[in-house]
Structure formats: C-alpha cells, structure tokens
Amino acid sequence: MNKKPIDKTIPKFWRHKNRRLSAEPLFSLIDGLELTNTQIGEALNIHRTTINKWREKGIPIYQADKVACWIGVHPSYIWGNQWWSSTSIN
C-alpha cells in the first residue's frame, strides 16, 4: 500500500482536504505576467499539473501558506479575509 506520509509540520486542522482557498486571487496576480503553467510551476517550485488542479479545485490552505511565504508575502495579502476565515479552528 503506497500511502503518502503525513507531513507532521502541517498543523492537523490544516490537513483536511476540504480546506481550500480560491486560486483566483493568486492567479490574478500572476496572470498579468503572461506566463505558461510550466513557467509558473518553475517559479513556485511546483509541477505544472498542480497549477491546473489549483485552478479547478482551489489551493489547499497549507500549500497557499507555503506559496505566499515563498514569494515573500503573508497569505492574507493574497487572499484577504478568505485566509483568516479558512484558517480559523472553529
């Protein structure tokens, strides 16, 4: 059985698959640069198919946090109140 190991550095309440943010705010920042999904993936250190998945299903909050930190901003800068409401434990 090939199960992915759980990343223990990710808080448990963030691991829930339904906790996703809309990809629109992130890609509205990026789309003006006229980059291909491959170029975006290379810049964010992720595979281009992940970009397609995020566009279709949204971004898991722990990945949104990693992407925002990687580009040097807090996730709330990109997602605003959506970030704060999705990271609430309630």
Backbone as a chain_set.jsonl record, in Angstrom:
{"seq": "MNKKPIDKTIPKFWRHKNRRLSAEPLFSLIDGLELTNTQIGEALNIHRTTINKWREKGIPIYQADKVACWIGVHPSYIWGNQWWSSTSIN", "coords": {"N": [[0.832, -1.175, 0.0], [0.697, 2.106, -0.977], [0.873, 4.752, 0.702], [0.913, 8.251, 1.153], [3.249, 9.825, 3.26], [2.329, 11.593, 6.211], [2.839, 14.978, 6.556], [4.256, 16.112, 9.306], [4.797, 18.693, 10.022], [2.74, 20.242, 9.265], [-0.026, 21.785, 10.637], [-2.571, 19.88, 12.272], [-5.339, 20.559, 11.847], [-5.166, 21.805, 9.408], [-4.741, 19.865, 7.556], [-7.006, 18.797, 6.488], [-8.746, 17.884, 3.616], [-10.791, 19.432, 2.516], [-10.335, 22.024, 3.151], [-9.747, 24.563, 1.38], [-8.616, 27.282, -0.631], [-9.79, 29.761, -2.891], [-8.268, 29.837, -6.056], [-8.194, 32.038, -7.599], [-7.437, 34.728, -6.568], [-4.621, 34.452, -6.315], [-3.812, 33.749, -8.943], [-4.726, 35.935, -10.322], [-2.872, 37.819, -9.691], [-0.634, 36.705, -10.899], [-1.348, 36.171, -13.593], [-1.198, 38.485, -15.141], [1.391, 38.579, -15.892], [1.716, 37.0, -18.062], [2.577, 34.234, -18.195], [3.317, 30.783, -18.849], [1.778, 27.727, -17.594], [3.822, 25.971, -17.006], [6.006, 27.698, -16.625], [5.052, 29.165, -14.418], [4.882, 27.088, -12.564], [7.611, 26.398, -12.359], [8.593, 28.757, -11.242], [7.293, 28.772, -8.784], [8.123, 26.439, -7.736], [6.673, 24.031, -8.147], [4.822, 21.386, -9.786], [3.539, 21.691, -13.124], [1.049, 20.496, -13.545], [-0.079, 20.677, -11.075], [-0.727, 23.336, -10.946], [-2.891, 23.431, -12.755], [-4.693, 21.817, -11.322], [-5.08, 23.386, -9.033], [-6.331, 25.599, -10.196], [-8.746, 24.457, -10.935], [-9.809, 23.205, -8.579], [-9.145, 24.733, -6.374], [-6.792, 25.899, -3.842], [-5.135, 23.998, -1.437], [-5.026, 25.028, 1.972], [-2.602, 24.849, 3.41], [-0.727, 24.672, 1.361], [-1.178, 27.074, 0.11], [-0.243, 28.8, 2.054], [2.49, 28.115, 2.053], [3.21, 28.86, -0.59], [2.673, 31.634, -0.582], [4.465, 32.505, 1.414], [6.823, 31.75, 0.173], [6.939, 33.527, -1.975], [7.257, 35.772, -0.552], [5.268, 37.143, 0.916], [2.58, 37.571, 3.292], [-0.053, 35.158, 3.525], [-2.569, 36.379, 3.834], [-2.297, 38.729, 2.472], [-2.682, 38.019, -0.157], [-5.106, 36.514, -0.155], [-6.787, 37.829, 1.62], [-9.601, 38.32, 3.735], [-10.617, 35.794, 3.278], [-8.506, 34.089, 3.794], [-8.197, 34.364, 6.609], [-10.688, 33.443, 7.555], [-10.704, 30.789, 6.683], [-8.608, 29.62, 8.016], [-9.347, 29.537, 10.579], [-9.942, 27.765, 13.583], [-12.447, 27.1, 14.421]], "CA": [[0.0, 0.0, 0.0], [1.505, 3.318, -1.114], [0.259, 5.933, 1.295], [1.835, 9.358, 1.339], [3.455, 10.126, 4.679], [1.745, 12.852, 6.658], [3.829, 15.981, 6.922], [3.974, 16.483, 10.696], [4.986, 20.121, 10.219], [1.483, 20.888, 8.908], [-0.983, 21.622, 11.736], [-3.567, 18.853, 11.983], [-6.581, 21.101, 11.294], [-4.934, 22.237, 8.029], [-4.59, 18.715, 6.667], [-8.303, 18.394, 5.949], [-8.737, 18.135, 2.173], [-11.798, 20.409, 2.12], [-9.888, 23.381, 3.475], [-9.101, 25.099, 0.185], [-8.873, 28.67, -0.976], [-9.923, 30.016, -4.322], [-6.996, 30.134, -6.705], [-8.352, 33.271, -8.373], [-6.601, 35.856, -6.14], [-3.216, 34.189, -6.633], [-3.581, 33.786, -10.377], [-4.951, 37.287, -10.84], [-1.567, 38.49, -9.567], [0.336, 36.076, -11.801], [-1.776, 36.143, -14.989], [-0.756, 39.682, -15.841], [2.77, 38.375, -16.345], [1.627, 36.192, -19.282], [3.435, 33.061, -18.062], [2.673, 29.482, -19.033], [1.703, 26.956, -16.36], [5.16, 25.432, -16.757], [6.819, 28.784, -16.07], [4.54, 29.441, -13.075], [5.317, 25.965, -11.749], [9.051, 26.534, -12.103], [8.789, 29.9, -10.344], [6.77, 28.433, -7.452], [8.705, 25.141, -7.383], [5.627, 23.012, -8.172], [4.603, 20.837, -11.125], [2.51, 22.428, -13.882], [-0.27, 19.884, -13.365], [-0.602, 21.205, -9.815], [-1.34, 24.625, -11.304], [-4.214, 23.125, -13.312], [-5.535, 21.322, -10.235], [-5.436, 24.532, -8.202], [-7.302, 26.418, -10.932], [-10.028, 23.746, -10.948], [-10.332, 22.813, -7.269], [-8.682, 25.612, -5.308], [-5.488, 25.594, -3.263], [-5.164, 23.634, -0.013], [-4.522, 26.187, 2.71], [-1.19, 24.739, 3.787], [0.072, 24.989, 0.179], [-1.322, 28.516, -0.09], [0.686, 29.414, 3.003], [3.858, 27.907, 1.561], [3.412, 29.668, -1.802], [2.735, 33.044, -0.191], [5.746, 32.723, 2.108], [7.899, 31.604, -0.797], [7.055, 34.755, -2.774], [7.619, 36.851, 0.356], [4.137, 37.878, 1.488], [1.688, 36.79, 4.148], [-1.189, 34.696, 2.72], [-3.699, 37.312, 3.895], [-2.073, 39.747, 1.445], [-3.238, 37.493, -1.401], [-6.482, 36.027, -0.005], [-7.562, 38.708, 2.495], [-10.446, 37.706, 4.761], [-10.792, 34.375, 2.975], [-7.438, 33.402, 4.508], [-8.466, 34.337, 8.045], [-11.85, 32.593, 7.864], [-10.411, 29.381, 6.397], [-7.622, 29.104, 8.954], [-9.943, 29.51, 11.914], [-10.149, 26.401, 14.081], [-13.898, 26.867, 14.647]], "C": [[0.883, 1.246, 0.0], [0.756, 4.52, -0.573], [1.317, 7.009, 1.444], [2.022, 9.59, 2.83], [2.85, 11.48, 5.022], [2.871, 13.783, 7.074], [3.475, 16.498, 8.308], [4.173, 17.968, 10.965], [3.716, 20.904, 9.886], [0.507, 20.696, 10.071], [-2.127, 20.7, 11.33], [-4.843, 19.418, 11.355], [-6.421, 21.617, 9.879], [-4.901, 21.078, 7.069], [-5.899, 18.273, 6.035], [-8.406, 18.814, 4.492], [-9.746, 19.199, 1.738], [-11.403, 21.841, 2.445], [-9.06, 23.917, 2.307], [-9.494, 26.56, 0.012], [-9.036, 28.778, -2.478], [-8.557, 30.375, -4.894], [-7.021, 31.488, -7.407], [-7.48, 34.43, -7.877], [-5.113, 35.669, -6.469], [-2.962, 34.351, -8.124], [-3.905, 35.141, -10.985], [-3.673, 38.123, -10.707], [-0.59, 38.004, -10.624], [-0.047, 36.221, -13.271], [-1.354, 37.369, -15.784], [0.662, 39.559, -16.388], [2.85, 37.538, -17.619], [2.621, 35.028, -19.272], [2.645, 31.794, -18.352], [2.606, 28.781, -17.676], [3.054, 26.35, -16.003], [6.052, 26.488, -16.116], [6.375, 29.141, -14.656], [4.995, 28.34, -12.124], [6.791, 26.038, -11.39], [9.313, 27.663, -11.108], [8.356, 29.574, -8.915], [7.28, 27.089, -6.945], [7.631, 24.055, -7.224], [5.44, 22.54, -9.61], [3.468, 21.586, -11.815], [1.132, 21.81, -13.745], [-0.911, 20.32, -12.05], [-1.282, 22.543, -10.057], [-2.741, 24.4, -11.843], [-5.178, 22.669, -12.23], [-5.994, 22.469, -9.338], [-6.475, 25.405, -8.894], [-8.692, 25.783, -10.89], [-10.637, 23.583, -9.555], [-9.999, 23.765, -6.132], [-7.365, 25.111, -4.735], [-5.665, 25.168, -1.814], [-4.482, 24.729, 0.805], [-3.059, 26.059, 3.105], [-0.285, 25.023, 2.589], [-0.019, 26.481, -0.139], [-0.364, 29.272, 0.827], [2.121, 29.297, 2.509], [4.159, 28.772, 0.338], [3.555, 31.138, -1.439], [4.056, 33.364, 0.499], [6.906, 32.659, 1.127], [8.073, 32.864, -1.646], [7.243, 35.992, -1.888], [6.487, 37.676, 0.921], [3.354, 36.965, 2.424], [0.495, 36.362, 3.289], [-2.388, 35.646, 2.746], [-3.533, 38.461, 2.905], [-2.712, 39.311, 0.124], [-4.723, 37.192, -1.257], [-7.348, 36.846, 0.941], [-8.348, 37.952, 3.552], [-10.695, 36.226, 4.519], [-9.726, 33.558, 3.695], [-7.787, 33.261, 5.986], [-9.644, 33.434, 8.371], [-11.558, 31.119, 7.626], [-9.398, 28.786, 7.356], [-8.126, 29.098, 10.389], [-10.197, 28.069, 12.336], [-11.629, 26.097, 14.26], [-14.536, 26.138, 13.522]], "O": [[1.722, 1.415, 0.885], [0.08, 5.225, -1.321], [2.46, 6.733, 1.808], [1.051, 9.556, 3.587], [2.865, 12.4, 4.205], [3.748, 13.407, 7.852], [2.504, 17.238, 8.469], [3.766, 18.464, 12.016], [3.624, 22.093, 10.189], [0.236, 19.559, 10.458], [-2.593, 20.734, 10.191], [-5.38, 18.82, 10.422], [-7.419, 21.851, 9.197], [-5.022, 21.286, 5.862], [-5.889, 17.445, 5.124], [-8.177, 19.978, 4.167], [-9.568, 19.811, 0.685], [-12.092, 22.777, 2.039], [-7.842, 23.746, 2.255], [-10.557, 26.999, 0.451], [-8.485, 27.98, -3.237], [-7.792, 31.123, -4.286], [-5.971, 32.02, -7.767], [-6.828, 35.073, -8.7], [-4.433, 36.62, -6.854], [-2.005, 35.013, -8.525], [-3.405, 35.464, -12.062], [-3.424, 39.021, -11.511], [0.185, 38.784, -11.178], [0.832, 36.38, -14.118], [-1.171, 37.279, -16.998], [1.079, 40.342, -17.242], [3.928, 37.383, -18.194], [3.402, 34.854, -20.207], [1.437, 31.744, -18.122], [3.283, 29.18, -16.728], [3.39, 26.231, -14.825], [6.776, 26.195, -15.164], [7.211, 29.391, -13.788], [5.441, 28.619, -11.01], [7.174, 25.773, -10.251], [10.165, 27.532, -10.229], [8.969, 30.037, -7.953], [6.914, 26.652, -5.854], [7.677, 23.26, -6.285], [5.855, 23.222, -10.547], [2.541, 22.06, -11.158], [0.132, 22.525, -13.822], [-2.136, 20.333, -11.924], [-2.301, 22.846, -9.437], [-3.679, 25.09, -11.445], [-6.339, 23.078, -12.212], [-7.155, 22.521, -8.932], [-7.401, 25.897, -8.248], [-9.697, 26.489, -10.818], [-11.836, 23.796, -9.369], [-10.526, 23.612, -5.03], [-6.884, 24.037, -5.096], [-6.28, 25.894, -1.032], [-3.475, 25.292, 0.376], [-2.342, 27.06, 3.134], [0.811, 25.557, 2.764], [0.952, 27.081, -0.602], [0.247, 30.26, 0.422], [2.878, 30.268, 2.543], [5.24, 29.353, 0.24], [4.457, 31.816, -1.931], [4.691, 34.376, 0.2], [7.862, 33.427, 1.238], [9.193, 33.235, -1.998], [7.373, 37.11, -2.386], [6.71, 38.802, 1.366], [3.459, 35.741, 2.351], [0.07, 37.117, 2.414], [-3.143, 35.709, 1.776], [-4.516, 39.102, 2.534], [-3.223, 40.144, -0.624], [-5.519, 37.56, -2.121], [-8.544, 36.579, 1.053], [-7.82, 37.043, 4.193], [-10.957, 35.481, 5.463], [-10.004, 32.453, 4.16], [-7.688, 32.172, 6.551], [-9.605, 32.721, 9.374], [-12.124, 30.271, 8.317], [-9.331, 27.565, 7.499], [-7.408, 28.697, 11.305], [-10.622, 27.247, 11.523], [-12.018, 24.929, 14.249], [-15.737, 25.869, 13.562]]}, "num_chains": 1, "name": "protein.A"}
